[in-house]
C-alpha cells in the first residue's frame, strides 16, 4: 500500500495565486488546502494536520512572519515563506521567526515544487518502537537521535524540520567541524553566500534551544574557518 500524499496548506490573500498553486501542486501528487489570510489559516489548522505550510509574507492584517512566529509556539510543521521583498534582512526575519525556507516572488512553479520536496525530504523517518534510543547529553538538555527529540527534563523542546535535520547532520559528525557549505548542501538548498547566511540564522535559533548562554555556546561551537561542531557531554 502506497504512502498517503503529503497534505499542503497554501496561505495567500491573492485568490488567483491560490487557485493556480492548488491546481499545480495537486497535479504533482499533493493534497492541497487553501486559506485566504492568517485568521482563516488558524481555523483550518485547528481542525487538520499538514505536512507543510506555504505562507505568503505580504498579507493584510497579520502578515506571514507574524503568523509564523505565533505558530512556532506549538507547531513544528515545516513552513515555506513566499516573499515579494528582495532584501536579505527581510528574508532573515522570516527564518528567525521559525520558517524553514523562503522563496522570493516572482518564482517558477517548478522551483516551488523543488523547494517543497527538499523540505519534506528533511523530515525524519519514523523509527520502529523497538529501536534502542541513542541519547546525546547537552547539559540539562538531551537529544534522542533515534526519535529526533530534544528534551529538557520531561518537556519536549519543539524543533523545526530544518533544526531537526541540522541535529541529524551534527549527530553524524560528532566533535567534527561541518562546513557551512556542506550544511547548505545537505539541507538541499542552492549554493551561495545568502544561503550560508540563512544557515547561520538557523544555527542561532538552534543554539537558543540547547545552550544555557547562546552567545557563548558550549555544545554547538563555531570552529573558525571550518564551520560548526556539536560536542555533547
Secondary structure, DSSP 8 states (H G I E B T S, - for coil): ------EEEEE-S-HHHHHHHHHHHHHTT-EEEEESSHHHHHHHHHH---SEEEEES--SSS-HHHHHHHHTTT---EEEEEE----HHHHHHHHHHT-SEEEESS--HHHHHHHHHHHHHHS-----TT----EEEETTEEEETTTTEEEETTEEE---HHHHHHHHHHHHTTTS-B-HHHHHHHTT---SHHHHHHHHHHHHHHHHHH-SSGGG-SSEEEETTTEEEE---
